[in-house]
Amino acid sequence: MSPLCLRLLALVALAGCATTATAAQPTRAARAHTPPDVRGDALALLPHGAVAWARVDAAALRASPHFDAGIELARGLGADFAMLERELGFDAIRSAERVAFAIYLPPGESAQGGWPLVYARGRFDREAILTAAAARPDAHGQRSEATEHGLTFTVVGNRAYLFPAPDVMLVMERALVRRVAARLSGESSRTVLTDERFTALWRAAGGMGGPFALAMDLAAMRARMRMQSPSPEAEALEAFVVHGDAPGALTAQAAGTARDANAAHLIVTTVDDARAEVGGQLPVRLLGLSRVLRDGIRTHEDGATVRVEVDATADEVRRLLRATSLLRELTGQSS
Amino acid sequence: MRTLLDAIGHTPLVALSRVSAGCHVPVLVKCEHMNPGGSVKDRLALAIVRDAEARGVLSPGATLVEATAGNTGVGLALVAAIKGYSLVCVMPEKMSHDKRSALRALGAEVIITDNAPPGDPKNFQMVARRIAEERGAFLTDQFRNAANPRVHFESTGPEIYAQCEGNVGAFVAGVGTGGTITGVGRYLKSRDPSVQIILADPAGSRLAGLVNHGALGDGAAYLVEGIGSSEVPQVLDPSVIDRAEVVSDRESFEMTHRLVREEGLLVGGSAGTAVVAALRLARDAGMKGPVVALVPDGWDRYRSKIFDPAWMKAVP
């Protein structure tokens, strides 16, 4: 898995603190040859076939009362935001309004890793981004231009950059240029929003509303990206989607497909056992987190499908972040 | 575009439609003949000059000396003209008069040597080295210059991979200096180790033996220009090549004619060699992805040979 992919996943993890309730709805696929609005729903720009994708309302993220604590916690858990800034060429955490990303698998049988595609809307210095890109070790210091479907991409090493509007940029693995150009020109109408793999899961999760949404085909990623699963229970999960909102209080809904009904039951049991065990501990009760663990996390299983709903008050979120931070300091854990 | 040098590279990758009948997978050709100087060597010429400039070994108005089969000379002449350098090209007698006149038209000084084997003082590479020493000029040395495979690793390989959207079954090219197949091969295998790198070698070249049997094969005269060798070029990394396909002169030239007439590809004889080899692979049911053949140069330097019916009659 490339460093950029890892950093993007870290960014998505942080996005659990997003705030405003801009209920985004799935965008209808554009008609063929109708170019999509590059300042509209970013997900409608990402070509079909991604194994993971996410949308983050970064402006909402910054407005969250939990933003600073969330950043600190993410840093403590190993998120390297300086690295993320070097990889992307700009400070997405501080500068972007909207961020979306997708990861695609290369077609070659023995090709490893994933191909990232990042969309960002906000305040950027185009030249600074390209200069930073040219300074990367794999860029060989050269940059050139390539035109596909009438769109001019700036190519630096294995990456391609496109600036379709003054405040919009897309950076991608170079091999994705044709696919992205086909989508942006309207020649292709298929996007991550029309990916049938996740349709039933989004339905189970109650849609994809909220400032944060993530979908991952874990089975496909494990097969090709040398991902290490944290546990056998995690291996049992094949795909999942999650979306959420946290304008102070936190609500999130997730749905996943397990390998089979037994695997789904194992996942639900594991989650329920863990929250029962942690919720019974004295420090957790003293911190006033018993309710969220007892009633704020609800699990459901239906055949091979697993659903998890989370709600926590603003105060519980604040205390949860603080407790996690304290626990990390006390135990000296960095991840 | 600031200068014509910015037009070097980013060549089209096109699918063959008529000559590829019966193939299991698409055959794509990387149209290097569409570089401004008419060949893949434009990339090399620009890379060598830029590398020398970056290392501070080229002063303004300096003289470049190159032992060339023709195309590198044209590429260097073009780069030299734009950047203000002088150029001396040393080439063997067997090279076409079209190439000589093109170089002279571009302002290069052309020195013709005997068709002497490597190591012979009259061999074109030995003569070039001696002239560079005598005149205090910069020997571009495409056969040994590390910038040669590097430019293909950094530009040609990534272009092919991106144009195929990562779906490459095999890459086919001849070996002149070995820079192209080494650089492109290394890049493609770094992205997908299952990509096959295939040498298209003229019958008579000794390199196919090295690749297929571990030792240089028997040498013989052949007519295809710019590819094949009786020794291993220094920049060639044979370990990157999976297999060699041997192609006769007649097969190469007949395919060149077909590429011109049936595909509209105005290419030279070594393009025929690469495409014949690529078609053999693409007709193999085991091939999993598109086969990419690199077309090194255009037809305009071979009109007095391949495209002259009288000359073609004499091809065995």
Interface residues (C-beta under 8 A of the other chain):
Chain A: P106 P107 G108 E109 S110 A111 W115 H140 Q142 S144 E145 A146 V155 G157 N158 A160 R174 A175 L176 V177 R178 R179
Chain B: D6 G9 H10 E154 S155 P158 Y161 A162 Q163 C164 E165 G166 N167 V168 R191 D192 P193 S194 V195 K288 G289
